[in-house]
Amino acid sequence: CSLVFLCVFMWYSLSEVYLCFFFQAEDGIRDSPVTGVQTCALPILRSEDNLIVLKTSANVGYAVYVPLQVSVKYSPEEFLSLHIHSNYREDDISLYGFQNLEEKKLFEMLIKTSGVGPKLGLAVLSAISPRQLVDAVQQNNTEVFSQVSGIGKKTAAKLCLDMKDQLK
């Protein structure tokens, strides 16, 4: 997959933000909206706790925050394909990557809860497996969240309440 990054822009459609990449491909210029499904595996330039830097063919590195299990599983020069969630703030644009759509959707449910930002959502998915998270929410088991630094009893109860409706 030899693509050269040319330009990035965003557009808004109802409740989703689309990130559009223009690539220089062998057959000319083509555009493809990125909505979470990555079709091209990229080599890892650097890997550390909860962070992987992916390298494009133009030697541009993209820092992607990932669950701890992903960052320890892969090493530099291995190829990795991720489902990406882009987080836009006034002072920062961050990328969060997940190996499957289930993790990405759970992450997006987590960060919809007030008081839970992307870093805390990633900490939850680093400490609790997706299956454990779904079971905890469905059974209203707030004790499972006690192993996540930064989540107290109130936030755990709020997560169970907010996510239960979204998991139906």
C-alpha positions in Angstrom: 0.0 0.0 0.0 2.1 2.9 -1.2 0.2 6.1 -0.7 1.5 9.6 -0.3 -0.4 11.9 2.0 -1.3 15.2 0.3 -4.1 17.0 2.1 -6.6 16.6 5.0 -9.9 18.3 5.6 -13.0 17.7 7.7 -16.7 18.1 7.1 -19.6 17.6 9.4 -22.7 15.5 8.6 -25.4 15.3 11.2 -23.7 13.8 14.2 -20.5 12.5 12.7 -17.3 14.2 11.8 -15.6 12.8 8.7 -12.0 13.1 8.1 -11.1 13.0 4.4 -7.7 12.2 3.1 -6.4 12.8 -0.4 -3.8 10.3 -1.4 -1.5 10.1 -4.4 -2.1 6.6 -5.7 -0.5 4.7 -8.6 -3.7 5.4 -10.6 -3.7 9.2 -9.9 -5.4 11.1 -7.1 -8.3 9.5 -5.2 -10.1 10.6 -2.1 -11.5 8.3 0.5 -13.5 9.2 3.6 -12.1 7.6 6.7 -14.9 6.6 9.0 -13.2 4.1 11.2 -12.3 1.3 8.8 -8.6 1.3 7.9 -7.8 -0.7 4.8 -4.1 -0.1 4.8 -1.7 -1.5 7.4 1.1 0.9 8.3 4.5 0.1 9.8 5.1 1.0 13.5 7.9 3.6 13.9 7.8 3.7 17.7 5.8 2.0 20.5 5.5 2.9 24.1 2.9 2.6 26.8 -0.5 3.5 25.3 1.1 5.1 22.3 2.1 3.9 18.8 3.6 6.1 16.1 2.6 4.8 12.6 4.8 5.8 9.6 3.4 6.6 6.2 5.3 5.9 3.0 6.2 9.6 3.0 8.0 9.1 6.3 5.4 11.1 8.2 4.6 9.7 11.7 1.2 9.8 13.3 1.0 9.4 17.0 -2.0 7.1 17.9 -3.1 6.5 21.5 -4.0 2.8 21.9 -5.0 0.5 24.7 -2.0 -0.9 26.7 -2.5 -4.4 25.3 -1.9 -3.1 21.7 1.2 -1.1 22.6 2.9 -4.0 24.3 1.9 -6.6 21.7 3.5 -4.8 18.7 7.0 -3.6 18.1 8.7 -1.2 15.7 8.7 -2.3 12.0 5.6 -4.5 12.4 2.6 -3.5 10.4 -0.7 -2.6 12.1 -4.2 -1.7 11.0 -6.4 0.2 13.4 -9.9 1.7 13.6 -9.3 5.3 14.4 -11.3 7.7 16.5 -10.3 11.4 16.0 -10.7 13.7 18.9 -10.8 17.4 18.1 -10.3 20.1 20.8 -9.5 23.8 20.5 -5.8 23.2 21.3 -5.3 19.6 20.2 -6.2 16.9 17.6 -5.6 13.4 18.9 -6.0 10.0 17.3 -7.1 6.9 19.2 -6.8 3.5 17.6 -8.5 0.2 18.3 -8.0 -3.2 16.8 -11.7 -3.9 16.3 -14.9 -1.9 15.9 -16.3 -3.2 19.2 -13.5 -1.6 21.2 -13.9 1.7 19.2 -17.7 1.8 19.8 -17.2 1.1 23.5 -14.6 3.8 23.7 -17.0 6.3 22.0 -19.8 5.2 24.5 -17.4 5.8 27.4 -16.4 9.3 26.4 -20.0 10.3 26.0 -20.4 10.2 29.7 -19.7 13.5 31.4 -16.4 13.5 33.3 -14.9 10.8 31.1 -12.5 12.1 28.5 -10.5 10.2 25.9 -7.6 9.5 28.2 -9.8 8.0 30.9 -11.8 6.0 28.3 -8.5 4.6 27.1 -7.5 3.8 30.6 -10.8 1.8 31.1 -10.1 -0.2 27.9 -6.5 -0.8 29.0 -7.6 -2.2 32.4 -10.9 -4.0 31.5 -11.6 -6.2 28.5 -14.5 -5.3 26.3 -16.4 -8.4 27.4 -15.8 -7.5 31.1 -16.9 -3.9 30.5 -20.2 -4.9 28.8 -20.9 -7.5 31.6 -20.2 -4.9 34.3 -22.5 -2.4 32.7 -25.3 -4.8 32.1 -25.1 -6.2 35.7 -24.5 -2.7 37.2 -21.3 -3.9 38.7 -19.5 -0.7 39.7 -16.7 -2.7 41.5 -15.1 -3.7 38.2 -14.3 0.0 37.5 -12.3 0.3 40.8 -9.2 -1.1 39.1 -9.1 1.9 36.8 -7.2 4.9 38.2 -9.3 8.0 38.0 -12.7 6.4 38.3 -14.5 6.6 41.6 -17.8 5.2 42.8 -19.9 8.1 41.4 -18.2 7.9 37.9 -18.6 4.1 37.9 -22.3 4.4 38.7 -22.7 7.1 36.0 -20.9 4.9 33.4 -23.2 1.9 34.2 -26.3 4.1 33.9 -25.3 5.9 30.7 -23.8 2.9 28.9 -26.7 0.5 29.8 -29.0 2.5 27.5 -26.5 2.6 24.7 -25.8 -1.1 24.8 -29.4 -2.1 24.2 
